[in-house]
């Protein structure tokens, strides 16, 4: 596999490389692209030194098989079609292509078949959406989904390195540079820009992406997204109203046995999903599973996942692995 990383020097880009070092994608050639400002930087991957190149319109004239993009929506809108036109499969981490009807939006544990309907570009979902899809898919398959309510508690690493620095600098008494208010000792119910309807763009992303991935276009979904003073790993409280009756122990079994999930649900021993436990791994931790007594056939659960790994880099690499497997079968 000839692989390129676009945005190789960013927080997600560097995590792409870390995940690729851990997993065997079968890389024979690796190309690292970034802005002109980062061009010339040296990065070591599996003991070999690589030089970061400036991304240009000619960067993909080398028979590259797969490019993992994490350089922002504007870069993706311009360069992803160029790469695709030259036979390169793009897995894009920005929001630029997620709701394009011609572009599949993929979480491999949930809808990997959709990846093979691509026209050269596959979208990686929003980090908070990704970690909710496996438990919701498990519930949808067994009981059917009637409504979903999200409340997120999102780490500062979701804003990139600048978000992490805002928290670290805030602890030193310095004013924020990224967030509109200090994140230290605060929870900010404000992620991305506000829309005319009162929701933030992040909340609308979760609503629309959930419907697309689960192939439930009319599913009622609402979300409140909150930034919290945690370095890494997002937490999401989910209330799922189901179409049929359920036994709560059966719900735990259905969720716990689903691919990509680790069940952490022993409240008597204070065992439940934590950001400190999720950071650094690729599974979604799910717990606090309990009946919602306020409405019929409803269940509450708590999910936690590393937003930079499973919520971005690892999910994209897992998508790339689907095509590595096909290439190996054809070889």
Short mmCIF file of the C-alpha atoms (twelve columns), coordinates in Angstrom:
data_MODEL
# 
_entry.id   MODEL 
# 
loop_
_atom_site.group_PDB 
_atom_site.id 
_atom_site.type_symbol 
_atom_site.label_atom_id 
_atom_site.label_alt_id 
_atom_site.label_comp_id 
_atom_site.label_asym_id 
_atom_site.label_seq_id 
_atom_site.Cartn_x 
_atom_site.Cartn_y 
_atom_site.Cartn_z 
_atom_site.pdbx_PDB_model_num 
ATOM 1   C CA . UNK A 1   0.000   0.000   0.000  1 
ATOM 2   C CA . UNK A 2   1.298   3.432   -0.992 1 
ATOM 3   C CA . UNK A 3   -0.081  5.748   1.672  1 
ATOM 4   C CA . UNK A 4   -0.147  9.513   2.128  1 
ATOM 5   C CA . UNK A 5   -0.954  11.547  5.230  1 
ATOM 6   C CA . UNK A 6   -2.324  15.035  4.605  1 
ATOM 7   C CA . UNK A 7   -1.913  17.209  7.678  1 
ATOM 8   C CA . UNK A 8   0.884   14.998  8.936  1 
ATOM 9   C CA . UNK A 9   2.182   17.458  11.540 1 
ATOM 10  C CA . UNK A 10  -1.150  18.095  13.275 1 
ATOM 11  C CA . UNK A 11  -2.552  16.353  16.342 1 
ATOM 12  C CA . UNK A 12  -4.653  13.878  14.353 1 
ATOM 13  C CA . UNK A 13  -2.007  13.538  11.638 1 
ATOM 14  C CA . UNK A 14  0.640   12.523  14.150 1 
ATOM 15  C CA . UNK A 15  -1.851  10.061  15.641 1 
ATOM 16  C CA . UNK A 16  -2.440  8.604   12.152 1 
ATOM 17  C CA . UNK A 17  1.256   7.747   12.144 1 
ATOM 18  C CA . UNK A 18  1.176   6.310   15.653 1 
ATOM 19  C CA . UNK A 19  -1.791  4.081   14.813 1 
ATOM 20  C CA . UNK A 20  -0.186  3.018   11.539 1 
ATOM 21  C CA . UNK A 21  2.951   2.022   13.438 1 
ATOM 22  C CA . UNK A 22  0.833   -0.197  15.677 1 
ATOM 23  C CA . UNK A 23  -1.282  -1.767  12.918 1 
ATOM 24  C CA . UNK A 24  -0.065  -3.518  9.774  1 
ATOM 25  C CA . UNK A 25  -1.524  -1.719  6.790  1 
ATOM 26  C CA . UNK A 26  1.206   -3.126  4.565  1 
ATOM 27  C CA . UNK A 27  2.780   0.251   3.754  1 
ATOM 28  C CA . UNK A 28  5.468   0.083   1.071  1 
ATOM 29  C CA . UNK A 29  5.713   3.831   0.432  1 
ATOM 30  C CA . UNK A 30  4.730   6.691   2.745  1 
ATOM 31  C CA . UNK A 31  4.273   10.351  1.837  1 
ATOM 32  C CA . UNK A 32  3.758   13.112  4.388  1 
ATOM 33  C CA . UNK A 33  2.075   16.355  3.331  1 
ATOM 34  C CA . UNK A 34  1.360   19.568  5.216  1 
ATOM 35  C CA . UNK A 35  1.360   23.333  4.702  1 
ATOM 36  C CA . UNK A 36  4.339   25.237  3.350  1 
ATOM 37  C CA . UNK A 37  5.109   26.292  6.916  1 
ATOM 38  C CA . UNK A 38  5.676   22.667  7.964  1 
ATOM 39  C CA . UNK A 39  7.437   21.540  4.786  1 
ATOM 40  C CA . UNK A 40  10.921  20.224  5.441  1 
ATOM 41  C CA . UNK A 41  10.165  18.914  8.901  1 
ATOM 42  C CA . UNK A 42  11.580  15.456  9.601  1 
ATOM 43  C CA . UNK A 43  9.371   12.694  11.000 1 
ATOM 44  C CA . UNK A 44  10.469  9.178   11.906 1 
ATOM 45  C CA . UNK A 45  8.148   6.282   11.091 1 
ATOM 46  C CA . UNK A 46  9.158   2.708   11.891 1 
ATOM 47  C CA . UNK A 47  12.803  3.667   12.151 1 
ATOM 48  C CA . UNK A 48  12.957  5.541   8.842  1 
ATOM 49  C CA . UNK A 49  13.117  9.308   8.525  1 
ATOM 50  C CA . UNK A 50  10.667  11.052  6.214  1 
ATOM 51  C CA . UNK A 51  10.588  14.668  5.073  1 
ATOM 52  C CA . UNK A 52  7.281   16.502  5.178  1 
ATOM 53  C CA . UNK A 53  6.371   17.975  1.791  1 
ATOM 54  C CA . UNK A 54  4.195   20.951  0.942  1 
ATOM 55  C CA . UNK A 55  0.781   19.827  -0.308 1 
ATOM 56  C CA . UNK A 56  0.268   20.861  -3.929 1 
ATOM 57  C CA . UNK A 57  -2.012  19.899  -6.801 1 
ATOM 58  C CA . UNK A 58  0.744   17.603  -8.084 1 
ATOM 59  C CA . UNK A 59  1.303   15.764  -4.797 1 
ATOM 60  C CA . UNK A 60  -0.777  12.756  -5.867 1 
ATOM 61  C CA . UNK A 61  0.962   12.131  -9.215 1 
ATOM 62  C CA . UNK A 62  2.732   9.056   -7.767 1 
ATOM 63  C CA . UNK A 63  0.249   6.217   -7.807 1 
ATOM 64  C CA . UNK A 64  -0.747  6.684   -4.169 1 
ATOM 65  C CA . UNK A 65  -3.338  4.105   -3.075 1 
ATOM 66  C CA . UNK A 66  -4.840  5.766   0.003  1 
ATOM 67  C CA . UNK A 67  -4.592  9.244   1.517  1 
ATOM 68  C CA . UNK A 68  -5.687  9.986   5.063  1 
ATOM 69  C CA . UNK A 69  -6.715  13.641  5.292  1 
ATOM 70  C CA . UNK A 70  -6.850  15.710  8.483  1 
ATOM 71  C CA . UNK A 71  -6.073  19.249  7.424  1 
ATOM 72  C CA . UNK A 72  -9.420  21.029  7.669  1 
ATOM 73  C CA . UNK A 73  -12.474 21.337  5.471  1 
ATOM 74  C CA . UNK A 74  -11.140 23.902  3.014  1 
ATOM 75  C CA . UNK A 75  -8.062  21.792  2.239  1 
ATOM 76  C CA . UNK A 76  -10.233 18.696  1.821  1 
ATOM 77  C CA . UNK A 77  -12.675 20.431  -0.504 1 
ATOM 78  C CA . UNK A 78  -9.827  21.480  -2.771 1 
ATOM 79  C CA . UNK A 79  -7.445  18.526  -2.669 1 
ATOM 80  C CA . UNK A 80  -9.607  15.450  -2.029 1 
ATOM 81  C CA . UNK A 81  -11.193 15.573  -5.510 1 
ATOM 82  C CA . UNK A 82  -7.744  16.065  -7.054 1 
ATOM 83  C CA . UNK A 83  -6.414  12.999  -5.244 1 
ATOM 84  C CA . UNK A 84  -9.490  10.947  -6.137 1 
ATOM 85  C CA . UNK A 85  -9.203  11.916  -9.803 1 
ATOM 86  C CA . UNK A 86  -5.749  10.334  -9.833 1 
ATOM 87  C CA . UNK A 87  -6.922  6.985   -8.478 1 
ATOM 88  C CA . UNK A 88  -6.208  7.665   -4.817 1 
ATOM 89  C CA . UNK A 89  -8.820  6.710   -2.248 1 
ATOM 90  C CA . UNK A 90  -9.298  9.580   0.208  1 
ATOM 91  C CA . UNK A 91  -10.432 9.021   3.797  1 
ATOM 92  C CA . UNK A 92  -11.256 12.498  5.034  1 
ATOM 93  C CA . UNK A 93  -11.485 13.485  8.678  1 
ATOM 94  C CA . UNK A 94  -13.046 16.922  8.159  1 
ATOM 95  C CA . UNK A 95  -16.752 17.738  7.975  1 
ATOM 96  C CA . UNK A 96  -16.458 18.796  4.320  1 
ATOM 97  C CA . UNK A 97  -17.918 15.637  2.746  1 
ATOM 98  C CA . UNK A 98  -19.897 13.984  5.526  1 
ATOM 99  C CA . UNK A 99  -23.365 14.935  4.361  1 
ATOM 100 C CA . UNK A 100 -22.662 14.694  0.639  1 
ATOM 101 C CA . UNK A 101 -25.112 12.037  -0.624 1 
ATOM 102 C CA . UNK A 102 -22.414 10.650  -2.941 1 
ATOM 103 C CA . UNK A 103 -19.882 10.184  -0.115 1 
ATOM 104 C CA . UNK A 104 -20.220 7.303   2.369  1 
ATOM 105 C CA . UNK A 105 -19.912 8.150   6.074  1 
ATOM 106 C CA . UNK A 106 -18.369 5.131   7.741  1 
ATOM 107 C CA . UNK A 107 -17.789 3.549   11.130 1 
ATOM 108 C CA . UNK A 108 -16.368 0.112   10.192 1 
ATOM 109 C CA . UNK A 109 -17.988 -1.776  13.093 1 
ATOM 110 C CA . UNK A 110 -21.381 -0.397  12.076 1 
ATOM 111 C CA . UNK A 111 -21.655 0.145   8.297  1 
ATOM 112 C CA . UNK A 112 -18.466 -1.012  6.584  1 
ATOM 113 C CA . UNK A 113 -20.453 -2.053  3.496  1 
ATOM 114 C CA . UNK A 114 -21.136 1.622   2.802  1 
ATOM 115 C CA . UNK A 115 -17.399 2.212   2.296  1 
ATOM 116 C CA . UNK A 116 -17.508 0.231   -0.944 1 
ATOM 117 C CA . UNK A 117 -20.036 2.604   -2.509 1 
ATOM 118 C CA . UNK A 118 -17.428 5.367   -2.652 1 
ATOM 119 C CA . UNK A 119 -16.480 7.434   -5.689 1 
ATOM 120 C CA . UNK A 120 -12.968 8.094   -4.443 1 
ATOM 121 C CA . UNK A 121 -13.796 9.822   -1.153 1 
ATOM 122 C CA . UNK A 122 -14.956 8.359   2.180  1 
ATOM 123 C CA . UNK A 123 -15.856 10.598  5.115  1 
ATOM 124 C CA . UNK A 124 -14.825 9.966   8.700  1 
ATOM 125 C CA . UNK A 125 -17.658 10.996  11.070 1 
ATOM 126 C CA . UNK A 126 -17.496 13.525  13.863 1 
ATOM 127 C CA . UNK A 127 -15.581 12.219  16.879 1 
ATOM 128 C CA . UNK A 128 -18.571 12.296  19.229 1 
ATOM 129 C CA . UNK A 129 -20.809 10.628  16.671 1 
ATOM 130 C CA . UNK A 130 -18.365 7.769   16.091 1 
ATOM 131 C CA . UNK A 131 -18.345 6.573   19.690 1 
ATOM 132 C CA . UNK A 132 -22.153 6.464   19.856 1 
ATOM 133 C CA . UNK A 133 -22.737 4.453   16.703 1 
ATOM 134 C CA . UNK A 134 -21.825 0.954   17.877 1 
ATOM 135 C CA . UNK A 135 -24.100 0.903   20.948 1 
ATOM 136 C CA . UNK A 136 -26.942 2.540   19.018 1 
ATOM 137 C CA . UNK A 137 -26.560 0.104   16.120 1 
ATOM 138 C CA . UNK A 138 -26.669 -2.791  18.586 1 
ATOM 139 C CA . UNK A 139 -29.912 -1.428  20.028 1 
ATOM 140 C CA . UNK A 140 -31.385 -0.668  16.603 1 
ATOM 141 C CA . UNK A 141 -30.766 -4.197  15.347 1 
ATOM 142 C CA . UNK A 142 -32.387 -5.843  18.365 1 
ATOM 143 C CA . UNK A 143 -35.142 -3.445  19.438 1 
ATOM 144 C CA . UNK A 144 -35.449 -0.681  16.842 1 
ATOM 145 C CA . UNK A 145 -34.815 3.000   17.564 1 
ATOM 146 C CA . UNK A 146 -37.588 5.533   18.132 1 
ATOM 147 C CA . UNK A 147 -35.621 8.560   19.406 1 
ATOM 148 C CA . UNK A 148 -32.100 9.500   20.541 1 
ATOM 149 C CA . UNK A 149 -30.983 12.219  22.979 1 
ATOM 150 C CA . UNK A 150 -27.283 13.133  23.298 1 
ATOM 151 C CA . UNK A 151 -25.494 15.133  25.980 1 
ATOM 152 C CA . UNK A 152 -21.764 15.321  25.337 1 
ATOM 153 C CA . UNK A 153 -18.819 16.142  27.584 1 
ATOM 154 C CA . UNK A 154 -16.032 16.796  25.106 1 
ATOM 155 C CA . UNK A 155 -12.320 17.042  25.863 1 
ATOM 156 C CA . UNK A 156 -10.195 20.004  24.813 1 
ATOM 157 C CA . UNK A 157 -8.086  17.836  22.485 1 
ATOM 158 C CA . UNK A 158 -11.138 17.892  20.220 1 
ATOM 159 C CA . UNK A 159 -10.109 21.465  19.408 1 
ATOM 160 C CA . UNK A 160 -6.594  20.297  18.565 1 
ATOM 161 C CA . UNK A 161 -3.333  21.262  20.194 1 
ATOM 162 C CA . UNK A 162 -4.539  24.843  20.668 1 
ATOM 163 C CA . UNK A 163 -7.412  23.600  22.821 1 
ATOM 164 C CA . UNK A 164 -5.024  21.618  24.995 1 
ATOM 165 C CA . UNK A 165 -2.834  24.698  25.350 1 
ATOM 166 C CA . UNK A 166 -5.840  26.815  26.369 1 
ATOM 167 C CA . UNK A 167 -6.494  24.446  29.275 1 
ATOM 168 C CA . UNK A 168 -2.835  24.226  30.254 1 
ATOM 169 C CA . UNK A 169 -2.360  27.995  30.052 1 
ATOM 170 C CA . UNK A 170 -5.587  28.574  31.940 1 
ATOM 171 C CA . UNK A 171 -4.242  26.555  34.830 1 
ATOM 172 C CA . UNK A 172 -1.410  29.106  34.903 1 
ATOM 173 C CA . UNK A 173 -3.882  31.978  35.072 1 
ATOM 174 C CA . UNK A 174 -3.510  33.021  31.433 1 
ATOM 175 C CA . UNK A 175 -6.457  34.211  29.326 1 
ATOM 176 C CA . UNK A 176 -7.952  31.839  26.709 1 
ATOM 177 C CA . UNK A 177 -6.937  32.183  23.073 1 
ATOM 178 C CA . UNK A 178 -9.242  29.615  21.484 1 
ATOM 179 C CA . UNK A 179 -12.347 29.401  23.645 1 
ATOM 180 C CA . UNK A 180 -14.667 32.392  24.241 1 
ATOM 181 C CA . UNK A 181 -14.367 31.868  28.004 1 
ATOM 182 C CA . UNK A 182 -11.839 30.188  30.266 1 
ATOM 183 C CA . UNK A 183 -12.144 26.408  30.151 1 
ATOM 184 C CA . UNK A 184 -10.546 25.966  33.570 1 
ATOM 185 C CA . UNK A 185 -13.296 25.346  36.157 1 
ATOM 186 C CA . UNK A 186 -15.900 25.728  33.429 1 
ATOM 187 C CA . UNK A 187 -18.165 23.699  31.195 1 
ATOM 188 C CA . UNK A 188 -18.852 25.537  27.932 1 
ATOM 189 C CA . UNK A 189 -22.144 24.605  26.193 1 
ATOM 190 C CA . UNK A 190 -20.645 25.896  22.961 1 
ATOM 191 C CA . UNK A 191 -18.795 23.754  20.413 1 
ATOM 192 C CA . UNK A 192 -18.402 25.191  16.901 1 
ATOM 193 C CA . UNK A 193 -20.554 28.129  15.780 1 
ATOM 194 C CA . UNK A 194 -24.166 28.833  16.747 1 
ATOM 195 C CA . UNK A 195 -26.813 28.359  14.080 1 
ATOM 196 C CA . UNK A 196 -29.938 30.481  13.586 1 
ATOM 197 C CA . UNK A 197 -32.039 27.738  15.230 1 
ATOM 198 C CA . UNK A 198 -30.106 28.001  18.511 1 
ATOM 199 C CA . UNK A 199 -28.148 24.760  18.043 1 
ATOM 200 C CA . UNK A 200 -24.406 24.724  17.500 1 
ATOM 201 C CA . UNK A 201 -22.926 23.282  14.338 1 
ATOM 202 C CA . UNK A 202 -21.468 20.424  16.398 1 
ATOM 203 C CA . UNK A 203 -24.931 19.469  17.610 1 
ATOM 204 C CA . UNK A 204 -26.340 19.541  14.081 1 
ATOM 205 C CA . UNK A 205 -23.441 17.345  12.923 1 
ATOM 206 C CA . UNK A 206 -24.305 14.699  15.506 1 
ATOM 207 C CA . UNK A 207 -27.985 14.781  14.567 1 
ATOM 208 C CA . UNK A 208 -27.474 14.485  10.807 1 
ATOM 209 C CA . UNK A 209 -24.574 12.044  10.931 1 
ATOM 210 C CA . UNK A 210 -26.452 9.666   13.235 1 
ATOM 211 C CA . UNK A 211 -29.316 9.476   10.763 1 
ATOM 212 C CA . UNK A 212 -27.002 8.904   7.810  1 
ATOM 213 C CA . UNK A 213 -24.818 6.204   9.391  1 
ATOM 214 C CA . UNK A 214 -27.734 4.269   10.863 1 
ATOM 215 C CA . UNK A 215 -29.726 4.747   7.636  1 
ATOM 216 C CA . UNK A 216 -32.652 6.146   9.611  1 
ATOM 217 C CA . UNK A 217 -33.279 9.494   7.870  1 
ATOM 218 C CA . UNK A 218 -36.392 10.306  9.886  1 
ATOM 219 C CA . UNK A 219 -35.038 9.315   13.316 1 
ATOM 220 C CA . UNK A 220 -35.781 12.037  15.910 1 
ATOM 221 C CA . UNK A 221 -32.402 13.056  17.385 1 
ATOM 222 C CA . UNK A 222 -31.405 15.977  19.594 1 
ATOM 223 C CA . UNK A 223 -28.064 16.944  21.115 1 
ATOM 224 C CA . UNK A 224 -26.411 19.322  23.563 1 
ATOM 225 C CA . UNK A 225 -22.628 19.447  23.134 1 
ATOM 226 C CA . UNK A 226 -20.438 20.724  25.970 1 
ATOM 227 C CA . UNK A 227 -16.693 21.360  26.192 1 
ATOM 228 C CA . UNK A 228 -15.229 20.291  29.547 1 
ATOM 229 C CA . UNK A 229 -11.802 20.778  31.176 1 
ATOM 230 C CA . UNK A 230 -10.530 17.287  30.324 1 
ATOM 231 C CA . UNK A 231 -7.421  16.811  28.177 1 
ATOM 232 C CA . UNK A 232 -8.508  13.780  26.174 1 
ATOM 233 C CA . UNK A 233 -11.413 11.389  25.557 1 
ATOM 234 C CA . UNK A 234 -15.013 12.435  25.041 1 
ATOM 235 C CA . UNK A 235 -17.894 11.238  27.188 1 
ATOM 236 C CA . UNK A 236 -21.464 11.076  25.890 1 
ATOM 237 C CA . UNK A 237 -24.681 10.423  27.772 1 
ATOM 238 C CA . UNK A 238 -27.209 8.740   25.478 1 
ATOM 239 C CA . UNK A 239 -30.909 8.255   26.033 1 
ATOM 240 C CA . UNK A 240 -32.357 5.865   23.461 1 
ATOM 241 C CA . UNK A 241 -36.078 5.324   23.154 1 
ATOM 242 C CA . UNK A 242 -36.691 1.881   21.641 1 
ATOM 243 C CA . UNK A 243 -39.497 0.481   19.537 1 
ATOM 244 C CA . UNK A 244 -40.010 -2.643  21.608 1 
ATOM 245 C CA . UNK A 245 -39.928 -3.815  25.208 1 
ATOM 246 C CA . UNK A 246 -36.647 -5.038  26.674 1 
ATOM 247 C CA . UNK A 247 -35.041 -6.689  29.647 1 
ATOM 248 C CA . UNK A 248 -32.206 -4.503  30.937 1 
ATOM 249 C CA . UNK A 249 -29.835 -7.448  31.370 1 
ATOM 250 C CA . UNK A 250 -30.474 -8.413  27.746 1 
ATOM 251 C CA . UNK A 251 -29.654 -4.847  26.699 1 
ATOM 252 C CA . UNK A 252 -26.330 -5.068  28.517 1 
ATOM 253 C CA . UNK A 253 -25.572 -8.356  26.808 1 
ATOM 254 C CA . UNK A 254 -26.477 -7.043  23.345 1 
ATOM 255 C CA . UNK A 255 -24.288 -3.962  23.766 1 
ATOM 256 C CA . UNK A 256 -21.409 -5.781  25.457 1 
ATOM 257 C CA . UNK A 257 -21.147 -8.359  22.681 1 
ATOM 258 C CA . UNK A 258 -21.119 -5.802  19.860 1 
ATOM 259 C CA . UNK A 259 -17.876 -5.335  17.910 1 
ATOM 260 C CA . UNK A 260 -15.664 -2.496  19.129 1 
ATOM 261 C CA . UNK A 261 -17.295 -2.137  22.547 1 
ATOM 262 C CA . UNK A 262 -15.936 -2.862  26.019 1 
ATOM 263 C CA . UNK A 263 -18.681 -3.121  28.631 1 
ATOM 264 C CA . UNK A 264 -17.695 -1.385  31.889 1 
ATOM 265 C CA . UNK A 265 -20.840 -1.594  33.965 1 
ATOM 266 C CA . UNK A 266 -20.429 -2.592  37.598 1 
ATOM 267 C CA . UNK A 267 -21.652 0.426   39.582 1 
ATOM 268 C CA . UNK A 268 -21.571 -1.446  42.916 1 
ATOM 269 C CA . UNK A 269 -17.776 -1.449  42.586 1 
ATOM 270 C CA . UNK A 270 -17.646 2.063   41.084 1 
ATOM 271 C CA . UNK A 271 -16.768 0.596   37.693 1 
ATOM 272 C CA . UNK A 272 -18.002 2.674   34.759 1 
ATOM 273 C CA . UNK A 273 -16.376 4.244   31.662 1 
ATOM 274 C CA . UNK A 274 -13.772 6.915   32.413 1 
ATOM 275 C CA . UNK A 275 -11.790 9.252   30.179 1 
ATOM 276 C CA . UNK A 276 -8.584  8.150   31.865 1 
ATOM 277 C CA . UNK A 277 -9.321  4.530   30.945 1 
ATOM 278 C CA . UNK A 278 -10.377 5.252   27.353 1 
ATOM 279 C CA . UNK A 279 -7.379  7.406   26.436 1 
ATOM 280 C CA . UNK A 280 -4.826  5.534   24.371 1 
ATOM 281 C CA . UNK A 281 -7.095  2.731   23.217 1 
ATOM 282 C CA . UNK A 282 -9.327  2.106   20.218 1 
ATOM 283 C CA . UNK A 283 -12.434 0.602   21.803 1 
ATOM 284 C CA . UNK A 284 -15.563 2.402   22.964 1 
ATOM 285 C CA . UNK A 285 -16.288 1.973   26.667 1 
ATOM 286 C CA . UNK A 286 -19.988 1.696   27.532 1 
ATOM 287 C CA . UNK A 287 -21.625 1.527   30.960 1 
ATOM 288 C CA . UNK A 288 -24.214 3.033   33.334 1 
ATOM 289 C CA . UNK A 289 -26.794 1.085   31.318 1 
ATOM 290 C CA . UNK A 290 -30.160 1.480   32.995 1 
ATOM 291 C CA . UNK A 291 -33.836 1.841   32.262 1 
ATOM 292 C CA . UNK A 292 -35.167 5.365   31.788 1 
ATOM 293 C CA . UNK A 293 -38.285 5.305   33.943 1 
ATOM 294 C CA . UNK A 294 -39.547 8.650   32.612 1 
ATOM 295 C CA . UNK A 295 -40.802 7.205   29.349 1 
ATOM 296 C CA . UNK A 296 -41.765 3.840   27.893 1 
ATOM 297 C CA . UNK A 297 -39.112 1.503   26.429 1 
ATOM 298 C CA . UNK A 298 -36.237 3.900   27.013 1 
ATOM 299 C CA . UNK A 299 -32.674 3.234   28.149 1 
ATOM 300 C CA . UNK A 300 -29.803 5.431   29.387 1 
ATOM 301 C CA . UNK A 301 -26.124 4.699   28.781 1 
ATOM 302 C CA . UNK A 302 -22.734 6.376   29.099 1 
ATOM 303 C CA . UNK A 303 -20.056 6.070   26.413 1 
ATOM 304 C CA . UNK A 304 -16.421 7.162   26.545 1 
ATOM 305 C CA . UNK A 305 -13.785 6.964   23.813 1 
ATOM 306 C CA . UNK A 306 -10.444 8.461   22.850 1 
ATOM 307 C CA . UNK A 307 -11.562 11.211  20.474 1 
ATOM 308 C CA . UNK A 308 -8.188  11.480  18.742 1 
ATOM 309 C CA . UNK A 309 -7.781  7.737   18.234 1 
ATOM 310 C CA . UNK A 310 -11.183 6.032   17.742 1 
ATOM 311 C CA . UNK A 311 -12.852 9.383   17.189 1 
ATOM 312 C CA . UNK A 312 -10.526 10.288  14.333 1 
ATOM 313 C CA . UNK A 313 -7.258  8.534   13.446 1 
ATOM 314 C CA . UNK A 314 -8.048  4.909   14.235 1 
ATOM 315 C CA . UNK A 315 -11.466 4.990   12.573 1 
ATOM 316 C CA . UNK A 316 -9.850  6.326   9.386  1 
ATOM 317 C CA . UNK A 317 -7.132  3.663   9.479  1 
ATOM 318 C CA . UNK A 318 -9.780  0.971   10.021 1 
ATOM 319 C CA . UNK A 319 -11.499 2.190   6.854  1 
ATOM 320 C CA . UNK A 320 -8.189  1.961   4.981  1 
ATOM 321 C CA . UNK A 321 -7.769  -1.590  6.273  1 
ATOM 322 C CA . UNK A 322 -10.988 -2.623  4.527  1 
ATOM 323 C CA . UNK A 323 -9.350  -1.861  1.188  1 
ATOM 324 C CA . UNK A 324 -6.034  -3.403  2.177  1 
ATOM 325 C CA . UNK A 325 -7.906  -6.641  2.805  1 
ATOM 326 C CA . UNK A 326 -9.503  -6.516  -0.655 1 
ATOM 327 C CA . UNK A 327 -6.160  -5.772  -2.279 1 
ATOM 328 C CA . UNK A 328 -4.575  -8.727  -0.476 1 
ATOM 329 C CA . UNK A 329 -7.366  -11.034 -1.665 1 
ATOM 330 C CA . UNK A 330 -6.858  -9.932  -5.257 1 
ATOM 331 C CA . UNK A 331 -3.091  -10.277 -5.084 1 
# 
